[in-house]
């Protein structure tokens, strides 16, 4: 469906934004086993009453624990996103993108203060932005850039 392809496109877009640094192939990142996204209704259309709530869980890594089985290790050190609609999953991916940091000294990506469990939904059903183009001329490319950047902002 169109919503699923929108989610795939969003995931690819955020993958480029999150992992914009190259890491040496010798650096091992054994903290993250896998990421999974569960969407209950993938055919919802974006409207004022669409449910954009989501749950994002990032489990602590267990790679240093030798007492766990391989299956138990895979359960830990993973990312799980649950959402009612694909739009909620996109909001979760945005939150995830803000948690992942690149460490320049070690040349690795990391998520600090794990484990994380976030359950969130938009506070308002609408999003708005005021651009005062009568006092401050902005080129069309700048306005497009501002509109694109709105999706990267999480407001309280």
C-alpha positions in Angstrom: 0.0 0.0 0.0 1.0 3.6 -0.3 1.4 4.0 3.5 3.9 1.1 3.6 6.0 2.6 0.8 5.8 6.0 2.6 7.2 4.2 5.7 10.0 2.6 3.7 10.9 6.0 2.1 10.9 7.6 5.5 13.1 4.9 6.9 15.6 5.3 4.0 15.5 9.1 4.4 16.3 8.8 8.2 18.9 6.2 7.6 20.8 8.7 5.5 20.3 11.5 8.1 21.2 9.3 11.2 24.2 7.4 9.7 25.8 10.3 7.8 29.3 9.5 9.0 31.5 6.7 7.7 32.9 4.2 10.2 35.9 2.0 9.7 34.9 -1.6 8.7 37.1 -2.8 11.6 35.0 -1.2 14.2 32.5 -3.6 15.6 29.1 -2.5 16.8 27.7 -5.5 18.7 25.2 -3.5 20.7 22.4 -3.4 18.2 21.1 -6.8 17.1 18.1 -5.7 15.1 15.3 -3.2 14.7 11.6 -4.1 14.2 8.6 -1.9 13.3 5.1 -3.1 14.0 2.2 -1.1 12.5 -1.4 -2.1 13.3 -3.2 -0.2 10.4 -1.0 0.4 7.4 -3.7 1.8 5.2 -4.6 5.0 7.2 -4.7 8.3 5.4 -3.1 11.3 7.0 -6.0 13.4 8.4 -6.7 15.5 11.5 -7.9 12.5 13.4 -5.3 10.0 12.5 -3.6 8.2 15.4 0.1 9.2 15.4 0.9 7.6 18.8 3.8 5.2 19.1 5.9 3.2 21.4 9.7 3.1 21.1 11.7 0.6 23.1 15.5 0.4 23.0 16.8 -2.5 25.1 20.2 -2.5 26.8 22.9 -4.4 25.1 23.8 -7.8 26.6 26.8 -8.6 24.5 29.1 -8.6 27.6 26.9 -11.2 29.4 28.1 -14.7 28.6 25.4 -16.4 30.6 22.6 -15.5 28.2 21.7 -17.8 25.2 21.9 -16.4 21.7 18.1 -16.0 21.5 18.1 -14.0 24.8 21.0 -11.8 23.6 19.0 -11.0 20.4 16.1 -9.9 22.5 18.3 -7.4 24.2 20.2 -4.7 22.3 17.4 -4.2 19.9 15.0 -1.5 18.8 11.2 -2.1 18.7 8.7 0.4 17.3 5.0 -0.2 17.7 2.4 2.2 16.2 -1.2 2.2 15.3 -0.5 3.8 11.9 2.5 4.3 9.6 2.5 8.0 10.7 3.0 7.0 14.3 5.9 4.8 13.1 7.4 7.8 11.3 7.2 9.9 14.4 9.0 7.0 16.3 11.8 7.0 13.7 12.2 10.7 14.2 12.5 10.2 17.9 15.0 7.4 17.4 17.1 9.7 15.1 17.4 12.2 17.9 18.7 9.5 20.3 21.5 8.1 18.1 24.8 10.0 18.4 28.0 9.7 16.5 31.1 9.5 18.7 34.0 11.2 16.9 36.7 9.8 19.2 35.7 6.1 18.7 34.1 6.5 15.3 31.0 4.7 16.4 27.3 5.4 16.7 25.7 5.1 20.1 22.6 5.6 22.1 23.3 6.8 25.6 21.4 6.0 28.8 19.8 2.8 27.6 17.4 1.2 28.1 14.7 3.6 26.7 11.0 3.2 26.7 9.1 6.0 25.1 5.3 6.2 24.5 4.3 9.4 22.8 1.7 11.0 20.7 1.3 14.5 19.3 0.0 17.1 21.7 -2.0 18.9 19.1 -3.7 17.6 16.0 -2.2 20.2 13.8 1.3 21.6 13.1 1.9 25.1 12.1 4.7 27.5 11.2 4.6 31.2 10.6 7.0 32.6 7.9 6.9 36.4 7.8 7.7 36.9 4.1 6.3 40.4 4.0 9.2 41.7 6.2 11.9 39.3 5.4 12.2 38.0 1.8 13.1 34.3 1.7 14.0 32.5 -1.4 11.8 29.5 -2.3 14.6 27.1 -1.7 14.9 28.4 1.9 11.2 28.1 2.5 11.3 24.5 1.2 14.2 23.7 3.5 12.3 25.2 6.5 9.2 23.1 5.7 11.4 19.9 5.4 13.0 20.7 8.7 9.7 20.9 10.6 9.5 17.1 10.6 12.8 17.0 12.5 11.6 19.0 15.4 9.9 17.6 18.4 7.8 20.1 20.3 6.6 19.8 23.9 
